[in-house]
Amino acid sequence: MFRVDRLTLRLLRLPLVAFFETSFGRAYDRTFVLVTLASDDVDGLGECVADANPFYSAETTTTAWHIIKDFIAPLVLGRSFAHPRDVYPALQRVRGHQMAKAAVEMAAWDLAAQKAGVPLYRLLGGSRTSIESGVSIGIQDSLDHLAAKIETELAAGYRRIKMKIKPGWDLKAVEMVRARFGDIPLMVDANGCYTLGDAAHLAALDRFNLMMIEQPLEYDDLRDHAALQRQIRTPICLDESIHTVRHAEEAIAIGACRVINIKPGRVGGHRESIAVHDIAAAHGIPVWHGGMLESGVGRAHNIHLSTLANFTLPGDIAASRRYYEPDLIEPGIEVRSDGTIEVPQAPGIGVSMDPDRVRAATIETYELRA
């Protein structure tokens, strides 16, 4: 049992170590909202993965700030919850805005785990004490730059390479990677930039023995993905199309995917992520944990969720210093030489923010009390 006494919003900006490019643009920094829920003298942390721009999702840092401050906060402040799984249903009056809901809901999980004196993964139902780490490589300026990036990440021990693709940066790039690096675990991510009319072109990827192609078609589509999967051998993984548990059920039912990428921010938090995980497991669909360029706070949440049994593929949870130097937390998230990450064992998410770094990155702060 815990009572939410205070909710604090922080808008922060962190520069990226190197630019990160996808099919919808190039980023040099990340602006995001951090949520703190306080109960007595315990603070729970949640990170909103909405970006400053509505390119990956319709949600942005501005919409998340507004929805949390004006609509979600009144639904949780001063209220007692028996378990953090009860927070998401308490927000059902607010339609959509999964990323805003997730930031608050995940902070509640951290808060509850700290109060119970257990690491978060135990409260979530996970069991692993380490997870496998993969890495996502954005679109580069040249094939040589791409090869150099992959060489660096393989040397660091990462167990799976994901490369972003788009029309004009797909077949030749994958062909180069296979020719240079052989049969490494490799997948591609299109972020929805192709259409069903590109089926024959995408089928040409079949010869490269990829683990999967992630979100090749529209961000809100299931039907065309099912049609595409019938035309290609490479397994389709859905990301942007899965915003709810119902979406996951429908995608599996019509054969729109053979793999699901779970991002708690995209589906509304840990409770809904667990439900998607369980549905996929019941149908023999493997899942893995995606990434949204999170700081160490969001990254720690992702690590704990990835300890559930059906997370059988390496996720996009890389070392902190790959993205931010320094990160908000100290010590940062480290990837061991065997490509694994140790799950924090302290209560809650098990990491601590550096106050000076948080102050330096903060643009705005807003606090609400019960």
SULMOLIN-V61979 format. One line per field, one symbol per residue. psi: psi as a letter, one per 20 degrees, with the letter a starting at -180 (. if undefined). Layout:
psi = ???
This chain:
psi = pqpohqpppppqppqqhqqopaijrpqirpprppppppockppppqppjqrhqlggqhqrhghgggggghggghihpjqqphqiiigghijihopblhhgghggghhhggghhghikqqhhhhijrhqiqqqprqpprprirhghggggggghhhiipippppqrrpimfghghgggghhjblqoprqpikkjrrhijghghhiihijlqhrppmhaqhjqgghhggghiiqhpppppehinirhggggggghjkiqiqpppohhhijagghghggggggghjkoqqrprqkkqahghhgghgghiiqhjniqprlnrqgihgpnrrhqprrpqprhjkrppppirqbijqpqohghgghiphqqpppq.
